[in-house]
Amino acid sequence: MKRIAVVQSNYIPWKGYFDLIAAVEEFIIYDDMQFTRRDWRNRNRIKTPAGTQWLTVPVQVKGHYHQSIRETRIDNQSAWARDHWQAFIHNYRRATHFESVAALFEPLYLHHDYTHLSVLNRTFIETVCEYLGITTKISDSRDYQLLPGKTERLADLCLQSGANAYLSGPAARAYLDTEAFSRRGIDLQFFDYADYPPYPQLWNDFVHEVSIMDLLFNCGPDAPRYMKFSGHR
């Protein structure tokens, strides 16, 4: 059985995003979708002594956001990359594995010039996957022919990629047309994000809904022990 997932790229996503990648044979980054404001595409949260804090990549937008994620350019007039890295230093320098993880990610922030959000996101996603030992093939939706219709398009991507199963996040239960998959002989499955164990974390009460960077800084190579894929990869 070949199983795929099709999801928009996110900026330094949370651990569940990487568990979804690890659970499939091919992960298709769906950046032909429209860019959405105040969403996970260009921002995520980290843990601080005062609670969670947003790190947002500034982007250039056209009118009422009539642009795809792929078309979205980064506004490099601000020193956002330096500021984000300084936020990591300020809030995670006491973390057990800060130095070793910083050696991998600091160059991505301070020695790269990104022009497009999609490229930035994929760079970080692939770097995190490599660190975690996730070997799933990562593809791009532009590598495929995209049909009209939200669910029809996803089901057809399964056929084009040679998959007979599609793994979706649980929120999609509310809008996916299950018949579009069953007509094509595709097994529609939903990922379960429940029951994550807590891990050693800085600052007050434990919070799951933060960037994967929090887990990496705190747990380093032991990070997979606190994720769902660790038992089968």
N, C-alpha and C positions, 0 to 999 in steps of 0.2 A: 504493500500500500504506500502510495506517495501522498503526503498531506502538505498543503500549503496554507499560508496566512497572507492576507493583503491588508496593509495598514499604512497610514500616512506616517511620514517621519516625524519624530518629536525631538526636541532639544534635551540632551542628557536625560533620557526617560527613566521612569522608576523601574524597579526590579521585575515587576510583572511583564513589562514590555519585552524584556530579555528572556523571560521564561516562555513567552509565546514564540519568540524566535527559535529557542532551543527545542520546542515541542514539534516543529515541522521540518520537512526536508528542504523546503524552499520558502523563503520569506520575500514577498514582493513589496517594495516600497512604493506606496500609492500617491506619489507627489504630483500626479495630474489632477488631483482634487483641488477645489478652491481653497485658497488660504483663508483662515478664519481668525478673527481678532480675539484677543484675550483667551487663547487656547494653548494647547501644549506644543504647538508647532515651533514656537520661538521663545518658550519660557518654561521654567520648572522651579521647584522649591528645594531649598536646603534647610538644614537644622541649625539654629543659632541659640544662644542663651536666652534670647527674648522670644523664642518661638520660631516658626518657619518664616523664611524670607524668599521672595521671588527673585530669580535671576532672569532678566528678559533681554533677548537679543533685539536691538532696534532694527526695524525693517522699513523699507520704502513701500508705500502702498499707492494704488491708483484709484482715485474716486472712492466708490463704495466697495473697495476690496474685490474688484472684478479681475482677479488674477489667480493663477494656480500657485501651489506651494513651490513648484519648480521655477516659476517666473519671479518669485519674490526675492528681491535683492536686499542685502544687508546695508543698513545705513552706517557706514564706517566713519562718519564725522565725529562720533563719540568714541571714547576709549573703552567701549564695552568689554572687550576681551581682557584688558588689563584689570578693569574693575571686577569682573567675575573671578579672575584668578586671585585677586587680593581678598575677595570675600571668602574664598576657600581657605586661604592662608589664615585669615583672621578667625575663622570658625572651626577649622579642622586641624590646626597645627599640633594640637594635643592628641589627636587620634593615633592609635597604635601604628597604623600602616601609612601615615601621611607621607613620609619621605619617599618610600618606594613607589607609591601610586603617583605622587607628584612628579617624580622623574619621568613618568610616561606621559602625563597629561599637560604639564607646564609648557612643553614646546608647542603643543597644539593650540594653546591660547596665545603665547607670546611670540611665536616665530612663524606663524602662518597668516596669510591675508586671504580671507574668505570674501567672495563677492555675492554668493547666493546661499540662501538659507538651506536649501536642499543638500548642497554639497557639504556645508558645515555639519548638519545633522548626521548625514551618512558617515562622515569621517569619524565622529565620536561614537556612533553606534558600532561601526566595525572595530574600532579600537577596544571598546568595552567587551565585545564578543571575543576578540582575540585574548584579552586578559582572562576572561572567564573560561576559556576553552570551548566556546560554542562554535561549532564548525558548520552550521547551517549555511546553505547557499543563499546569498542575498542578491536579489535581482531588482530591476527597476520596471515600473509599469510601462514606461515608454518602449521597453523591449518587446512589448506585446501589442496586438491590435485590440483597441478598446471599443466595445460595442455600446450602444445607447442603453440606458436603463441601469439603475443602481445595482440591483440584485442580478439581473441578467449578465451584466458585465463581469461581476465577480465569479459567477458560475462558469462563464465562458473562459475566464482566465484559468480555471482549473483544467478545462479540456486542453487549452493551448499549452499548458505547462506539463501535461501528462499526469495530472493528479486525479485521484479518485476520492479524495476527502478534503474538506475545507474546514479549517479551524478558525473560529471567530471569537472575539471578546464577548462577554455575557450581555453587554448593553445592546448588542445588535439583535437580540431576540425580539425586540419591540418593532423592528422594521424590515427584517429580511424576509423575503418571500421563499419559504421552504420548498415550494413546488418548482421554482426555477432550478434548484439543485437536484431534486429528485427526478425531474424529467431527463436530466443528463446523466443520471446514475451516480451522482456525487453525494457522498455521505457528509451531511452538515453536522458539525460538532461545535460545542461551545466550551471555551476554556474557563476554568474555575480559579478565581483569584483569592478564594477564602483560605483561612487557616495558615497564614504565614507565621512562622515562629519569630519572636523578637530576637534581636541580636544586640551585642554590646554597642551602645549608642551614647554619644555625648549629650548633655544638656536636658535635664528634667524628664518629663514623661515621654515614653516611647511613641514614635510616630512612624507609621509604615509609608505614608503617601509623600515620599520625598524622592529626589533624584537618586539613581543608582550610585552616584558619587559618594553619598553618605555611607552606603554599605561597603564600598571599596575602601574608603579611607579608614573605616573602623575595623574591618575584618580582613582586608587584603585577600590573599589566596584562599582563605577559608570562606569567602563570600558564598560560594555555591552551597555550603551547608545550610544556608538560610534561604535557599531558593528551591523551587520545585523540581528543576531539571537535574539536580546534583546526583540523584540516585540512578540515572540511566544515561549519563553522558560521561 
